Amino acid sequence: MNTAAKLGAYTLGLAVVFGGALGAGTLVGPVVGPAVGPAVGPAEDHAAMTKPAESAGHGEHTTEQPKDDTPGGLQVSEKGYTLTPLTAALKPGEPADFRFTVTGPDGRPVTDYQVQHDKKLHFIVVSRDLGSFQHLHPEETGGGVWSIRLTLPAAGTYRAFADFAPTGADALTLGTDLLVAGDFEPRALPKESHTSEVDGYTVTLDGDLAPGRSSKLTLKVSKDGEPVTDLQPYLGAYGHLVALRAGDLAYLHVHPDGEPGDGTTKPGPEIVFYAEAPSAGDYRLFLDFQHEGKVRTADFTLRGDQAADPAPTPSATPTGHGDHSH
């Protein structure tokens, strides 16, 4: 089969995947934004129609704004902010200076960001089959332009997420697709697993995802059969967890419990998170942790259909560490 035929077959396969994702997405809000490439303006279709309510005793009507439950990362534009790639040509296995901007409600590139977990912006790049994962930190090059040395390992479609908080605004996660041309075949999602092996480390996950509620996830790190009790802080925490829904790659909010130096959080072997799964389905989880001066990533596959008890409220943490996924 030639390259064009394979790309056509894969695109048809993506259409089937996205069709199933849209079915799951109706539980949390419609999926908006194009499958490939940035949108040209803010996405508005996710907002439900407002419903007038009669105010007590006056007979007047007020407008109640419904809560937007659309998961992060499904939209290239949200609340007037738009993620715009400036680099188009990407080749498999070849490093490229990938550049992008985030424009604000005024149409100009955003240049003022809040620092979250030691960085102004976190950049996550995953393959659409969730087999490849990168957690990167671009540099500002001036004028609201970000740049990162990016290598995408193979041909296929990737999803890039910009996780940030403009100064004076709420934190956002915007997503856009990146296409790497060439012969490729999507890989099947790894089987469900609560154990991950990476560079001689074993990471076990205790807990399950329960749709529509916060779930406690405890990850325990060991090496050569011994618990690791001297994890090193990485970006202001002992671990960072990214969770993505298979199919549409909805980006979940994952909240760490505690932080280094708070007097109660220990440097291992356990790292505790609280994850909010918007719907039933398969999810991929990626844990970044640092030990002996090197950051490693453990990965897991979970089913978000467990009937778990409600998770307790995570402990209070200073501003910037307990309110966003990164």
ZIKAUR-V660753 format. One record per backbone hydrogen bond with DSSP energy under -1.0 kcal/mol. CO is the residue of the C=O (numbers start at 1). NH is the residue of the N-H. Records with the same first field share a line. If there is no record, write none. Layout:
CO: NH, NH
//
This chain:
2: 6
3: 7
4: 8
5: 9
6: 10
7: 11
8: 12
9: 13
10: 14
11: 15
12: 16
13: 17
14: 18
15: 19
16: 20
17: 21
18: 22
19: 23
20: 24
21: 25
22: 26
24: 27
25: 28, 29
44: 47
51: 64
53: 62
55: 58, 59
60: 55
62: 53
72: 251
75: 175
76: 83
78: 81
81: 78
82: 103
84: 101
91: 94
96: 98, 150
98: 148
99: 86
100: 146
101: 84
102: 110
103: 82
104: 107
108: 104
112: 167
116: 119
119: 116
122: 163
123: 136
124: 161
125: 134
126: 159
127: 130
132: 127
134: 125
136: 123
139: 147
142: 145
145: 141
146: 100
147: 139
148: 98
150: 96
152: 93
156: 180
157: 128
158: 178
159: 126
160: 176
161: 124
162: 174
163: 122
164: 172
165: 114
166: 169
172: 164
173: 73
174: 162
176: 160
178: 158
180: 156
194: 205
196: 203
198: 201
200: 224
201: 198
202: 222
203: 196
204: 220
206: 218
209: 306
210: 213
214: 311
215: 275
217: 273
218: 206
219: 271
220: 204
221: 228
222: 202
223: 226
226: 223
237: 234
240: 288
242: 286
243: 252
244: 284
245: 249
250: 245
251: 72
253: 276
255: 274
259: 262
266: 268
267: 231
269: 221
271: 219
272: 257
273: 217
274: 255
275: 215
277: 212
281: 304
282: 246
283: 302
284: 244
285: 300
286: 242
287: 298
288: 240
289: 296
290: 232
291: 294
294: 291
296: 289
298: 287
300: 285
301: 193
302: 283
303: 305
306: 308
318: 321
//
